[in-house]
Amino acid sequence: MEEKSEKLLVRYYSDVLEEIVVETLWAEIIEQEKGLYKIDNIPFYGPEFSCGDIVFAEYDKDEERITFRRVVEYSGNSTIQIILLDEKTDIENLRNEFKNIGCESEGTGSNYFVMEVLYELNYLPIFKKLKELEKAEIISFAEPNISNKHLSEKE
């Protein structure tokens, strides 16, 4: 049976952590012999790509695994990073609020998660919700990889 997914190593500078980060992400194999993979989960700390993007990756002998090199095709999806500031707010309830409007997320720890905004979604109501929560000092958020479509919708 042929493998359909591969773990890719990604090394990049994270503005969230203010350091070089090594992250492994699942990717669907598109054309392995050409090094083409489609990112299949949400990056945690802010590389310049999102879930659904097609990337070029190749085996790196120093890293001893298949390693991300560059984005080949952007999906138009965006990645939003959210830090929970208010300890009284239940992070799972907050993640479910966004899930109900179409945004999947992945969490780490009790106060941080990343959220995917699909290309098809209108970003304006999502952005307004994020700004409302930020103004109420419930969250802080960043947009490490926002598509041109979503960027234009919040203006």
C-alpha positions in Angstrom: 0.0 0.0 0.0 1.4 3.4 -1.1 1.9 6.1 1.6 -0.3 9.1 1.0 1.2 11.4 3.7 4.6 12.4 4.9 5.9 14.4 7.8 7.9 17.5 6.7 10.3 19.3 8.9 10.1 23.1 8.9 12.7 25.4 10.4 11.8 29.1 10.7 11.9 32.1 12.9 8.7 32.4 15.1 7.6 35.9 16.0 5.4 34.3 18.7 8.4 32.6 20.5 11.0 35.1 19.2 13.3 32.2 18.3 14.1 29.6 15.6 11.5 26.9 15.7 11.6 23.4 14.3 8.1 22.0 13.6 7.0 18.8 11.8 3.8 19.0 9.8 1.8 16.4 8.0 1.6 16.8 4.3 -0.3 14.9 1.6 2.1 13.6 -1.1 1.2 15.3 -4.4 4.2 14.2 -6.6 7.0 12.8 -4.4 9.5 12.6 -7.2 9.1 16.3 -7.8 9.1 17.1 -4.1 5.5 18.4 -4.1 3.4 18.2 -0.9 0.2 19.7 0.3 0.3 20.9 3.9 -2.3 18.9 5.9 -2.4 20.6 9.3 -2.3 24.1 10.8 1.2 25.4 11.5 1.6 26.4 15.2 4.1 29.2 15.4 4.0 31.1 12.1 5.8 29.9 9.0 4.8 31.8 5.9 2.3 29.2 4.7 -1.1 27.7 5.7 -2.9 24.4 5.6 -3.7 23.6 2.0 -0.7 25.3 0.5 1.5 23.2 -1.9 5.1 23.3 -1.0 8.4 21.9 -2.3 10.4 19.8 0.1 13.4 17.5 -0.2 15.5 15.2 1.9 18.1 17.1 3.9 21.0 15.0 5.0 21.8 17.3 7.9 18.2 17.2 9.2 17.9 13.5 8.3 14.4 14.0 7.0 12.3 15.6 4.3 12.5 19.3 4.8 10.4 22.3 3.6 12.1 24.6 1.1 9.5 26.9 -0.4 5.8 27.4 -1.2 4.9 26.5 -4.7 1.2 27.4 -4.6 -0.9 29.2 -2.0 -4.3 27.9 -1.2 -5.7 31.3 -0.1 -6.3 29.9 3.4 -5.1 32.0 6.3 -3.6 31.1 9.7 -4.5 33.1 12.9 -2.7 32.7 16.2 -4.7 33.2 19.4 -3.5 33.6 22.9 -6.1 33.5 25.7 -5.5 36.3 28.2 -8.6 35.8 30.4 -8.2 32.8 32.6 -11.9 32.6 33.3 -12.7 32.0 29.6 -12.8 28.3 28.6 -10.5 27.8 25.6 -12.5 24.9 24.2 -15.7 27.0 24.2 -13.9 29.7 22.4 -12.5 27.3 19.8 -16.0 25.9 19.3 -17.4 29.4 18.8 -15.0 29.8 15.8 -15.6 26.2 14.7 -19.3 27.0 14.4 -18.4 29.8 11.9 -16.2 27.4 9.9 -12.8 27.8 11.4 -10.9 24.7 12.5 -8.2 25.0 15.1 -5.4 23.2 16.8 -4.4 23.9 20.4 -1.3 23.5 22.5 -1.4 24.2 26.2 -4.2 25.8 28.0 -4.0 29.3 26.5 -2.8 29.1 22.8 -4.3 27.8 19.6 -4.0 28.4 15.9 -7.0 28.7 13.6 -7.5 28.1 9.9 -9.6 30.5 7.9 -10.6 28.8 4.6 -10.3 30.8 1.4 -14.1 30.5 0.9 -15.0 32.1 4.2 -15.6 35.9 4.5 -13.0 37.1 6.9 -14.7 40.3 8.0 -17.1 38.7 10.6 -14.2 36.6 11.9 -11.9 39.6 12.1 -14.6 41.6 13.9 -15.1 38.8 16.5 -11.3 38.6 17.0 -11.1 42.4 17.5 -14.1 42.4 19.9 -12.4 39.7 22.0 -9.1 41.6 21.9 -10.7 44.8 22.9 -12.4 43.0 25.9 -8.9 41.7 26.8 -10.0 38.1 26.5 -7.5 37.3 23.7 -4.5 38.6 21.8 -4.2 37.5 18.2 -1.8 37.7 15.2 -2.2 37.0 11.5 1.2 35.4 10.6 -0.1 34.2 7.2 -3.2 36.0 5.9 -4.2 35.6 2.2 -4.7 38.7 0.0 -8.4 37.8 -0.2 -8.9 37.8 3.6 -6.7 40.9 3.9 -8.9 42.9 1.5 -12.1 41.7 3.3 -11.2 43.4 6.6 -10.8 46.8 5.1 
